[in-house]
Amino acid sequence: MVLDKLTVTVLAEDSVPYESPLLGQHGVSYWLEAERKGITKRILVDVGQNPEALLFNVGKLGISLAETDAVVLTHCHYDHTQGLTRILEAIGRKDLPVIAHPALFRLNFVTDPFFQHVGVMQGDKPEDLRAAGAELVLVSGPLQLMPGLSTTGEVPRVTDFEEVGIALSTLDENGRVVPDSMPDDLSLAARIEGKGLVIITGCSHAGIINILKHAAAPNERVEGVIGGLHLVEASEERIEKTASALAEFSPSLVAAGHCTGFRAQAALYAKFGKKFTTMGSGTVFRF
């Protein structure tokens, strides 16, 4: 089962293209328009951390949030989820599916340079989202949104060089501090007629190679990888291993921004040349 067309519009990102009137923010948000057999569905993926900036960009881009068919949250972090209640109010729909992992609302924190919760913030808790029209769909496994478009669900960690990318902690069932492996990190997998697999990811805390190994069928063509790869603090060794492993999938497009980091972007450009691009608010990818 495949889509006839897919358009991915970057609504929010850390940067903006040259001469763009749009706003940037640390975070990411995408608008997906997926078409199959004359039916088009529109999915909002993440919302960044500044809802007013996001709504500003949406207005400039001429996108009607009232047409949103579902919201997908790639993971818990504030720069992907903050202000979701405000965005749901702007959408103005009832019983709108908001799809995420069951662990989304846990305590997720860093302790360097000081203790700070970095997960879903106050004002965007389950009761707030439901009051704003959300129907929470919390699922750990893959979920088909429509034929040809699914979430990955939890991603098995199989590579020996990928890790979360940042020192995160949570609490276990006994209230003890334990490392947080980000089990809620998910991506979207779209299969396009005549093209192949397109992966849209938020931060790739699961590791982009793990994500591809999980999502791609054997010998399946990978058309594109879009999103943050969270290599901003990675070692040179991990960056090189990631670029080399990614090249084995021979993607036609690698669009990496947000948490990818300049060093990794430079390495990816060196590896992929014209097949590599950065992202920015307002960037559009069509398949």
C-alpha positions in Angstrom: 0.0 0.0 0.0 1.4 3.3 -1.1 0.6 7.0 -1.2 0.2 8.7 -4.6 1.7 12.0 -3.3 3.2 13.4 -0.1 4.1 17.0 0.7 6.1 17.9 3.8 6.1 21.6 4.8 8.4 22.6 7.6 6.3 24.9 9.8 9.0 25.6 12.5 12.7 24.9 12.7 15.8 26.4 14.2 16.6 28.4 11.1 14.9 30.2 8.3 15.9 30.4 4.6 17.6 33.5 3.1 15.2 36.4 2.8 12.4 34.5 4.5 9.7 36.4 6.4 9.1 33.5 8.7 10.2 32.9 12.2 12.6 30.4 13.6 12.6 28.7 17.0 14.5 25.9 18.6 12.2 23.1 17.8 10.5 21.5 14.8 7.0 21.1 13.3 5.8 19.7 10.0 2.6 19.8 8.0 2.1 16.6 6.0 -0.4 16.4 3.1 -0.8 12.8 2.1 -2.8 11.8 -0.9 -4.1 8.4 -2.0 -6.8 7.6 -4.5 -8.1 11.2 -4.5 -8.3 11.4 -0.7 -6.0 13.9 1.0 -5.3 13.8 4.8 -3.4 16.5 6.7 -1.2 15.6 9.7 0.5 18.1 12.0 3.7 16.5 13.3 5.1 18.2 16.5 4.5 21.9 17.3 7.9 23.3 18.4 8.0 25.3 21.6 6.5 28.7 20.7 2.9 28.4 19.6 2.6 32.1 18.6 5.6 31.8 16.3 4.2 28.6 14.9 0.8 30.3 14.2 2.5 33.2 12.6 4.3 30.9 10.2 1.1 29.0 9.5 -0.6 32.2 8.6 2.2 33.4 6.3 2.2 30.0 4.6 -1.6 30.1 4.0 -2.1 26.8 5.8 -5.6 26.1 7.4 -5.0 24.3 10.7 -8.8 23.7 10.8 -8.2 21.0 8.2 -5.9 19.0 10.5 -6.9 15.3 10.5 -4.5 14.2 13.2 -1.5 15.3 15.3 1.5 13.1 15.8 4.1 13.8 18.5 7.5 12.3 17.9 8.6 12.4 21.5 8.0 14.2 24.8 10.5 17.1 24.6 9.3 20.7 25.1 10.7 21.9 21.8 8.3 19.5 20.0 5.3 19.7 22.3 5.1 23.0 24.1 2.0 25.0 23.4 0.1 22.1 21.9 -3.0 23.1 23.9 -2.9 26.5 22.3 -2.5 24.9 18.8 -5.5 22.6 19.5 -7.6 25.6 20.4 -6.5 27.2 17.1 -7.5 24.1 15.2 -10.9 24.2 16.9 -11.9 20.6 16.4 -13.3 18.0 18.8 -12.1 14.5 19.2 -9.0 15.2 17.1 -6.6 12.2 17.3 -3.3 13.2 19.0 -1.0 10.2 18.5 2.0 9.5 20.7 3.7 6.9 22.9 2.2 6.0 26.2 5.3 7.3 28.1 4.9 10.8 26.6 3.9 12.5 29.9 6.6 11.0 32.2 9.1 13.1 34.1 12.1 13.6 31.7 15.0 15.7 33.0 18.6 16.7 32.7 20.9 17.6 35.7 23.7 19.4 33.9 24.1 22.3 34.4 21.2 22.0 36.8 18.0 19.9 37.3 15.4 20.8 34.6 12.4 18.9 33.4 12.5 18.9 29.5 9.5 16.9 28.7 5.8 17.9 28.3 5.2 21.1 30.2 2.4 22.4 32.5 -0.5 23.5 30.4 -0.1 20.6 27.9 -1.0 17.7 30.2 -3.6 15.1 29.2 -6.5 17.0 30.8 -5.5 20.2 29.1 -5.2 18.5 25.7 -8.6 16.8 26.1 -10.2 20.0 27.1 -8.9 21.6 24.0 -10.4 18.9 21.7 -7.8 16.1 21.7 -8.6 12.4 21.6 -5.3 10.9 22.9 -4.2 7.8 21.1 -1.2 6.5 23.1 0.3 3.5 21.4 3.7 1.9 21.7 3.7 0.0 18.4 3.3 1.1 14.8 0.0 2.8 13.9 -1.2 3.1 10.3 -2.6 6.5 9.8 -3.7 5.6 6.2 -2.5 3.1 3.7 1.0 4.1 2.9 1.6 6.3 6.0 2.3 4.9 9.5 4.2 5.7 12.7 7.2 3.5 13.5 6.2 3.0 17.1 9.1 2.1 19.4 12.3 1.6 17.6 14.6 -1.3 18.6 18.2 -0.2 19.4 20.4 -2.5 17.4 23.5 -0.4 16.3 26.6 -0.3 18.4 27.4 3.4 17.8 24.0 5.2 18.3 22.7 6.5 21.6 20.1 9.0 22.8 22.4 12.0 22.2 21.9 13.8 25.5 22.1 12.7 29.2 18.5 12.3 30.2 16.9 10.8 33.3 13.5 9.7 34.5 12.1 7.9 37.5 11.3 4.2 37.7 8.2 2.7 39.4 9.9 3.0 42.8 10.8 6.6 42.4 14.5 6.0 41.7 16.5 8.1 39.2 17.4 6.0 36.1 18.7 6.8 32.6 16.0 7.6 30.1 16.5 5.8 26.9 13.6 7.7 25.2 11.4 4.8 24.3 8.8 7.2 23.1 10.9 8.4 20.2 9.0 7.6 17.0 9.0 8.7 13.4 6.7 8.6 10.4 7.2 6.2 7.5 5.6 7.1 4.2 5.7 4.9 1.1 5.3 6.8 -2.2 4.2 5.3 -5.5 7.2 5.0 -7.8 9.6 6.5 -5.2 10.0 4.4 -2.1 10.2 5.1 1.6 10.3 8.5 3.2 11.2 8.9 6.9 10.1 12.0 8.8 11.7 12.2 12.2 11.7 14.7 15.1 15.1 14.2 16.8 16.0 10.6 16.0 16.8 9.9 19.7 16.5 6.2 18.7 19.2 6.7 16.2 18.5 7.3 12.5 20.1 4.1 11.4 18.1 2.1 14.0 15.0 3.9 12.6 15.8 3.0 9.0 16.6 -0.6 9.9 13.3 -0.8 11.7 11.1 0.9 9.1 12.6 -0.2 5.8 11.8 -3.6 4.3 14.7 -5.6 2.9 16.0 -4.1 -0.3 13.4 -1.3 -0.1 14.3 1.9 -1.8 14.7 4.9 0.5 13.7 8.1 -1.2 14.2 10.5 1.7 15.2 11.1 5.3 13.8 14.4 6.7 14.3 15.7 10.3 16.6 16.2 13.2 19.4 13.5 13.7 20.6 14.7 17.2 24.3 14.6 16.4 24.9 18.1 17.7 27.0 16.8 20.6 28.1 13.5 18.9 31.7 12.4 18.6 33.4 12.6 15.2 33.5 8.8 15.2 29.7 8.5 15.6 29.1 11.2 13.0 31.2 9.4 10.4 29.7 6.0 11.2 26.2 7.5 10.9 27.0 9.1 7.6 28.5 5.9 6.2 25.7 3.7 7.4 23.1 6.1 6.0 24.9 6.0 2.6 24.3 2.3 2.5 20.6 3.0 2.2 21.3 5.2 -0.8 18.6 7.9 0.0 17.8 10.3 -2.8 17.3 13.1 -0.2 18.8 13.7 3.2 17.3 16.9 4.8 18.8 17.3 8.2 18.3 20.2 10.6 17.2 21.2 14.1 19.4 19.0 16.5 21.7 17.6 13.8 24.5 20.1 14.4 26.8 21.9 12.0 29.6 19.2 12.1 27.2 16.5 11.2 25.6 18.6 8.5 29.0 19.2 7.0 29.8 15.5 7.1 26.5 14.6 5.5 27.1 17.2 2.8 30.5 15.8 2.1 29.0 12.3 1.9 25.8 13.1 -0.2 26.6 16.2 -2.1 23.6 17.6 -3.8 21.4 15.0 -2.3 21.9 16.7 1.1 20.1 19.9 2.2 19.4 21.7 5.4 15.9 22.6 6.6 14.3 25.8 7.6 10.9 27.3 8.4 8.9 27.2 5.2 10.9 24.6 3.4 8.7 22.3 1.3 9.5 18.7 0.1 7.3 17.1 -2.5 7.2 13.5 -3.4 
